[in-house]
Amino acid sequence: MKKVIGIDIGGTKINACLIDEEGKILERKEVPTNANRGREVVLDNIKNAIYALNYKEASAIGIGTPGFIDSENGLVTFAGNIKGWTGLNLIEAVEEFVDVPVFVENDANIALIAEKWIGSCKDFNNIVMITLGTGLGGAIYTKEGGLLKGSNFQGAELGHMLLHPDGDPCTCGQNGCAESYCAGSALTKDYKNLTGKELSGQAIFDLVDSDDDARKVLDNYQKNLGFLLTSLRNIFDPEVIVIGGGVIHAKEVFWDGMISRFQEYCNKPGDVEIIPAQFLNNAGVIGAAKIAFERTTDGK
């Protein structure tokens, strides 16, 4: 059976796996990203992760990376969270130390590809995906055109949709972005604003039964997610909105309230399904493997 390597480049770690044509993970190696140390260090870490696997069994390598990605040419046109990543031709850089084809895609697109291939939305053709973690990622798939990438490789930047004009500052330099209100980091920010205490999102979720401030933060979080989901439904008219990312580990705390808010705000909430992602930590490597299989076959 054919095998490829799927690589997910995250802000803190690089996950590399040898994967077969059914999406089964055969081997895994995780290494630190060391994103603040520059591109050469990160590339060296990628090489070490590949070489730790039985990489000679792989016929291709797929990579998911943060930023705006020209996937046809392998160029990172912009990436703010890995030092020196902007302007890098990632395909050429990795092909310096491997002798198989390399394919590159935006990390949020990769997560959706995994879910479309063998995950929660394999039976859907018009899909919006958001990932809720430290930031807020987005990806869109349509039956007619596949992944929405945009004219400048900046399509589906759903975390930077305007949610509250003149609202909280965002890491992108603007104000009021969805990421500032719906990412997991928004929980920490809101709780600190109320109490002066800095807690993780999970710690805040753990307190909702006993802490009035935690309940206020949760209610505001659910409200903002309801706003975002309503906008996504109205703009894109998808069959399904799939939600992934680390925050989904606490689904039982926030999900029902989020859905209630969406049903309150949306004109036709029954026209779309809202479901959790099937793959959390493995979405990146599985989606990266899929593009390696697909694009090798297509000759791209």
C-alpha positions as a printed NumPy array, in Angstrom:
array([[  0.   ,   0.   ,   0.   ],
       [  1.216,   3.472,  -0.895],
       [  2.497,   5.653,   1.965],
       [  3.239,   9.344,   2.357],
       [  4.414,  11.653,   5.122],
       [  2.015,  14.26 ,   6.466],
       [  3.483,  17.194,   8.396],
       [  1.609,  19.73 ,  10.516],
       [  3.667,  22.805,  11.433],
       [  2.198,  24.375,  14.559],
       [  3.232,  27.348,  16.62 ],
       [  4.867,  25.185,  19.281],
       [  5.421,  21.765,  17.703],
       [  5.867,  20.004,  14.386],
       [  3.943,  16.754,  14.012],
       [  5.137,  14.374,  11.278],
       [  3.506,  11.026,  10.489],
       [  3.88 ,   8.19 ,   8.008],
       [  0.344,   7.551,   6.74 ],
       [ -1.234,   5.016,   4.389],
       [ -3.877,   5.478,   1.689],
       [ -6.712,   4.856,   4.152],
       [ -5.536,   7.666,   6.43 ],
       [ -4.089,   5.325,   9.046],
       [ -1.155,   6.728,  11.017],
       [  1.686,   4.195,  10.957],
       [  4.467,   6.189,  12.647],
       [  4.708,   9.534,  14.405],
       [  7.438,  11.975,  15.387],
       [  6.889,  15.277,  17.191],
       [  9.584,  17.927,  17.562],
       [  9.52 ,  21.543,  18.784],
       [  8.887,  24.196,  16.16 ],
       [ 11.147,  26.831,  17.781],
       [  9.224,  29.388,  15.734],
       [ 11.003,  32.385,  17.265],
       [ 14.457,  31.101,  16.265],
       [ 14.03 ,  31.61 ,  12.536],
       [ 13.396,  29.661,   9.373],
       [ 16.662,  27.693,   9.275],
       [ 16.031,  26.233,  12.727],
       [ 12.429,  25.363,  11.831],
       [ 13.526,  23.735,   8.565],
       [ 16.149,  21.733,  10.443],
       [ 13.447,  20.562,  12.848],
       [ 11.271,  19.496,   9.906],
       [ 14.189,  17.528,   8.483],
       [ 14.824,  15.821,  11.828],
       [ 11.156,  14.854,  12.114],
       [ 11.156,  13.361,   8.601],
       [ 14.399,  11.462,   9.145],
       [ 13.052,   9.982,  12.402],
       [ 10.409,   8.14 ,  10.356],
       [ 10.878,   5.383,   7.789],
       [ 10.854,   8.205,   5.276],
       [ 12.228,   6.14 ,   2.412],
       [  8.906,   4.281,   2.36 ],
       [  7.087,   7.536,   1.523],
       [  6.312,   8.421,  -2.087],
       [  5.525,  12.082,  -1.306],
       [  5.317,  14.613,   1.529],
       [  2.428,  16.943,   2.323],
       [  2.846,  19.921,   4.657],
       [  0.319,  22.149,   6.395],
       [  1.725,  25.473,   7.552],
       [  0.311,  28.699,   9.008],
       [ -0.003,  31.779,   6.856],
       [ -1.073,  32.802,   3.367],
       [  0.146,  30.04 ,   1.068],
       [  0.549,  29.977,  -2.708],
       [  0.142,  26.213,  -2.788],
       [  0.771,  25.887,  -6.529],
       [  4.288,  27.268,  -6.133],
       [  4.962,  26.414,  -2.477],
       [  5.456,  30.041,  -1.478],
       [  4.593,  31.427,   1.956],
       [  3.366,  34.896,   1.002],
       [  2.809,  35.908,   4.631],
       [  3.148,  34.218,   8.025],
       [  3.344,  36.211,  11.219],
       [  3.945,  33.517,  13.804],
       [  7.145,  31.885,  12.487],
       [ 10.15 ,  34.18 ,  12.304],
       [ 11.443,  34.552,   8.747],
       [  8.723,  32.327,   7.242],
       [  7.294,  35.048,   4.978],
       [  8.802,  34.786,   1.498],
       [ 10.   ,  31.2  ,   1.95 ],
       [  9.495,  28.695,  -0.852],
       [  8.725,  25.769,   1.423],
       [  8.59 ,  23.193,  -1.359],
       [ 12.079,  24.07 ,  -2.583],
       [ 13.446,  24.237,   0.966],
       [ 12.206,  20.765,   1.945],
       [ 13.121,  19.197,  -1.395],
       [ 16.735,  20.117,  -0.561],
       [ 16.833,  17.185,   1.87 ],
       [ 14.311,  14.695,   0.432],
       [ 14.057,  13.084,  -2.995],
       [ 10.258,  12.841,  -3.272],
       [  7.664,  15.457,  -4.326],
       [  6.606,  17.944,  -1.64 ],
       [  3.222,  19.686,  -1.488],
       [  2.206,  22.6  ,   0.736],
       [ -1.125,  24.023,   1.907],
       [ -2.488,  26.41 ,   4.541],
       [ -3.002,  24.676,   7.89 ],
       [ -6.72 ,  25.483,   8.243],
       [ -7.367,  24.185,   4.721],
       [ -5.495,  21.032,   5.657],
       [ -7.773,  20.45 ,   8.664],
       [-10.858,  20.737,   6.459],
       [ -9.324,  18.37 ,   3.898],
       [ -8.906,  15.753,   6.653],
       [-12.534,  16.096,   7.733],
       [-13.741,  15.944,   4.112],
       [-11.624,  12.862,   3.368],
       [-12.434,  10.495,   6.243],
       [-13.857,  12.685,   8.997],
       [-17.029,  14.367,  10.144],
       [-17.971,  15.987,   6.831],
       [-17.088,  13.304,   4.292],
       [-20.742,  13.23 ,   3.174],
       [-21.022,  17.016,   2.643],
       [-20.028,  19.137,  -0.357],
       [-20.502,  22.725,   0.864],
       [-18.571,  23.156,   4.082],
       [-17.393,  25.932,   6.365],
       [-14.85 ,  25.02 ,   9.036],
       [-13.598,  27.072,  11.95 ],
       [-10.869,  26.021,  14.359],
       [-10.965,  27.478,  17.857],
       [ -7.631,  27.49 ,  19.65 ],
       [ -5.224,  30.239,  20.635],
       [ -6.385,  31.863,  17.402],
       [ -9.312,  31.28 ,  15.049],
       [ -8.683,  29.576,  11.729],
       [-11.093,  29.14 ,   8.851],
       [-11.543,  27.128,   5.676],
       [-14.296,  26.86 ,   3.071],
       [-15.031,  24.075,   0.597],
       [-17.637,  24.258,  -2.172],
       [-18.92 ,  21.562,  -4.484],
       [-18.253,  23.766,  -7.507],
       [-14.765,  25.004,  -6.717],
       [-13.193,  22.986,  -3.917],
       [-11.177,  25.001,  -1.407],
       [-11.771,  28.748,  -1.421],
       [ -8.328,  30.365,  -1.58 ],
       [ -9.048,  33.853,  -2.886],
       [ -7.184,  35.957,  -5.444],
       [ -4.306,  36.647,  -3.011],
       [ -4.308,  33.313,  -1.131],
       [ -6.131,  35.034,   1.736],
       [ -9.574,  33.475,   1.337],
       [-11.489,  32.196,   4.368],
       [ -9.662,  34.363,   6.904],
       [-12.728,  33.919,   9.087],
       [-10.929,  34.898,  12.28 ],
       [-10.632,  38.415,  10.915],
       [-14.25 ,  38.955,   9.991],
       [-15.466,  42.079,  11.757],
       [-17.648,  41.069,  14.699],
       [-17.71 ,  44.248,  16.815],
       [-16.832,  47.604,  15.176],
       [-14.398,  49.556,  17.377],
       [-14.06 ,  46.456,  19.544],
       [-11.077,  44.81 ,  21.201],
       [ -7.705,  44.979,  19.421],
       [ -6.671,  41.93 ,  17.41 ],
       [ -3.198,  40.534,  16.767],
       [ -3.648,  41.499,  13.09 ],
       [ -3.604,  45.188,  14.033],
       [ -7.322,  45.806,  13.532],
       [-10.119,  45.977,  16.089],
       [-13.209,  43.884,  16.672],
       [-12.166,  40.737,  14.773],
       [-13.924,  37.442,  15.46 ],
       [-10.635,  35.982,  16.712],
       [-10.579,  38.503,  19.575],
       [-13.948,  37.211,  20.789],
       [-14.254,  33.576,  19.697],
       [-10.755,  32.083,  19.984],
       [ -9.937,  30.206,  23.176],
       [ -7.672,  33.068,  24.203],
       [-10.753,  35.328,  24.413],
       [-11.872,  33.426,  27.506],
       [ -8.607,  34.208,  29.287],
       [ -8.76 ,  37.87 ,  28.257],
       [-12.372,  38.356,  29.369],
       [-11.874,  36.65 ,  32.72 ],
       [ -8.782,  38.729,  33.419],
       [-10.685,  41.916,  32.56 ],
       [-13.373,  40.958,  35.079],
       [-11.234,  39.607,  37.913],
       [ -7.602,  40.56 ,  37.332],
       [ -6.772,  36.828,  37.361],
       [ -5.252,  35.058,  34.371],
       [ -6.635,  31.542,  33.876],
       [ -6.628,  29.16 ,  30.927],
       [ -9.814,  28.615,  28.983],
       [-10.146,  25.112,  30.426],
       [ -9.727,  26.412,  33.975],
       [-12.488,  28.95 ,  33.33 ],
       [-14.77 ,  26.237,  31.944],
       [-14.083,  24.191,  35.082],
       [-15.342,  27.08 ,  37.236],
       [-18.678,  27.777,  35.544],
       [-20.714,  25.867,  38.143],
       [-19.224,  27.78 ,  41.07 ],
       [-17.994,  31.169,  39.829],
       [-20.285,  34.001,  38.674],
       [-17.506,  35.656,  36.677],
       [-16.732,  32.418,  34.839],
       [-20.425,  32.105,  33.965],
       [-20.457,  35.669,  32.621],
       [-17.413,  34.923,  30.478],
       [-19.01 ,  31.722,  29.172],
       [-22.277,  33.497,  28.34 ],
       [-20.425,  36.207,  26.425],
       [-18.355,  33.59 ,  24.601],
       [-21.452,  31.66 ,  23.524],
       [-23.094,  34.893,  22.379],
       [-20.119,  35.831,  20.198],
       [-19.925,  32.357,  18.697],
       [-23.629,  32.677,  17.9  ],
       [-22.943,  35.976,  16.099],
       [-20.118,  34.408,  14.096],
       [-22.043,  31.271,  13.135],
       [-25.01 ,  33.373,  12.015],
       [-22.787,  35.465,   9.733],
       [-21.134,  32.357,   8.289],
       [-24.489,  30.76 ,   7.585],
       [-25.876,  33.901,   5.948],
       [-22.817,  34.605,   3.788],
       [-21.881,  31.099,   2.629],
       [-25.119,  29.069,   2.934],
       [-23.209,  25.846,   3.728],
       [-24.676,  22.409,   4.338],
       [-22.532,  22.134,   7.435],
       [-20.341,  24.214,   9.718],
       [-17.72 ,  22.049,  11.388],
       [-15.9  ,  23.312,  14.472],
       [-12.466,  22.032,  15.448],
       [ -9.481,  23.152,  17.501],
       [ -8.463,  22.704,  21.109],
       [-11.568,  24.385,  22.551],
       [-13.644,  21.423,  21.326],
       [-12.211,  19.365,  24.194],
       [-14.629,  21.368,  26.393],
       [-17.575,  20.949,  24.012],
       [-19.895,  19.75 ,  26.771],
       [-19.55 ,  23.118,  28.55 ],
       [-20.176,  25.637,  25.761],
       [-21.822,  23.804,  22.844],
       [-25.522,  23.823,  23.796],
       [-25.482,  27.505,  24.742],
       [-23.681,  28.357,  21.502],
       [-26.315,  26.514,  19.467],
       [-29.122,  28.253,  21.38 ],
       [-27.633,  31.654,  20.567],
       [-27.243,  30.717,  16.905],
       [-30.867,  29.598,  16.732],
       [-31.911,  32.877,  18.34 ],
       [-29.942,  35.096,  15.939],
       [-30.246,  33.194,  12.648],
       [-33.251,  33.597,  10.353],
       [-33.178,  29.969,   9.147],
       [-31.009,  28.017,  11.603],
       [-32.429,  24.669,  10.514],
       [-30.896,  24.958,   7.053],
       [-27.39 ,  24.119,   8.281],
       [-25.883,  21.447,  10.512],
       [-23.299,  22.494,  13.096],
       [-21.054,  19.632,  14.149],
       [-17.75 ,  19.063,  15.966],
       [-14.677,  17.985,  14.036],
       [-13.736,  14.325,  14.266],
       [ -9.997,  14.901,  14.168],
       [ -8.421,  17.253,  16.668],
       [ -4.688,  16.735,  17.16 ],
       [ -4.366,  14.612,  13.992],
       [ -6.29 ,  16.774,  11.516],
       [ -3.144,  18.487,  10.241],
       [ -1.146,  15.374,   9.432],
       [ -4.105,  13.506,   7.925],
       [ -5.037,  16.435,   5.694],
       [ -1.404,  16.919,   4.676],
       [ -1.196,  13.246,   3.737],
       [ -4.343,  13.584,   1.635],
       [ -2.9  ,  16.408,  -0.485],
       [  0.265,  14.355,  -1.001],
       [ -1.756,  11.395,  -2.29 ],
       [ -4.1  ,  13.562,  -4.359],
       [ -1.582,  15.874,  -5.977],
       [  0.869,  13.082,  -6.764],
       [ -1.942,  11.275,  -8.588],
       [ -3.01 ,  14.466, -10.363],
       [  0.559,  15.225, -11.376],
       [  0.442,  18.688,  -9.812]])
